[in-house]
Amino acid sequence: MPLLDANAIALLHTLLTTNSLSRLSTLCASLQAPVEHILSIVAAHPFVFARLRATDTPGDDRIAVVLDLTNCTFYARPPNGCTKDIACPYLHLCPSVVLPNRRCQRPHDCPLSHSLDTEHNRRVIIERGLENLPQKTLIMLILASADPSKTFAVCHHKPKPCREANCDDLHLCYFYMCSPHLCKYGDCKAGHSLMTQRNIDYLERRGLAHIEPIDVIALFRIVDENKKRSHFYRYQLEQQQQHQQQQQQQQQQPQPMMIMTLMMDEHGQHQQQPMIMF
């Protein structure tokens, strides 16, 4: 992903001070910039921002952050932690760094990383084009990515409906979100409507109640596609690394040598015969 310029960084920082979502008019006032300027930034960075059309106040659309910088949930999990190595597209940080009110149990000798400057974490940051992001904004993005109130995710209790009363995600069929034609269930238990009471409450809570429904679904789809894109990039990187290792191993293997030996043919004449030696 291309590096963010100064204008995009300023817009991202402003959005992260809210719930990763803000009115266009509010952003214009905060950044002291005209509407056209804000929209040009959004259009130039489709993997970072999304424009959501408003239904309550025409022209006062919302701008949302669709980029995340998520911590690996397996990294701190015993006994072996994350085993994907270079294939893992997520940060490797101690949970105490990203989770609120979470203290590290071993502050002086923690085996988990507390730094963004490790080789793995720097690679993840660079892949997303965020290496020029100020440290403060980078930390804000990491904290927002770990906060359900600042991210946009569809509940993954599929195909059965979610029974968790405190679930903070949108409850919509994942396949329907990807494309209305992907769901093959005639009576899908996960639901295809934003107008259930649970989803209405969610949209109100997230400031999405007065947004065009098609834009709401598109928002969640873009966030999901960004995560898939990170996984695919890491998969390609892993395949490339394995290919390079195989080539190195082949180069290190001893090469066969051709030696000519004298052999006696059936007529008693000497002939040179090749013999392969390792």
Secondary structure, DSSP 8 states (H G I E B T S, - for coil): -----HHHHHHHHHHHTTTSEEEHHHHHHHHT--HHHHHHHHHH-TTTEEEE-BSSSTT--EEEE-----B-SSTT-TTT----GGG--SB---HHHHSTT---S-TTT-SS---S-SHHHHHHHHHTT-TTS-HHHHHHHHHHHT-GGGS--B----SS----TT--SB---HHHHH-TTT---TT-SS-S-S-SHHHHHHHHHHT-TTB-HHHHHHHHHHHHHHHHHHHHHHHHHHHHHHHHHHHHHHHHS---EEEEEEEE-TTS-EEEEEEEE-
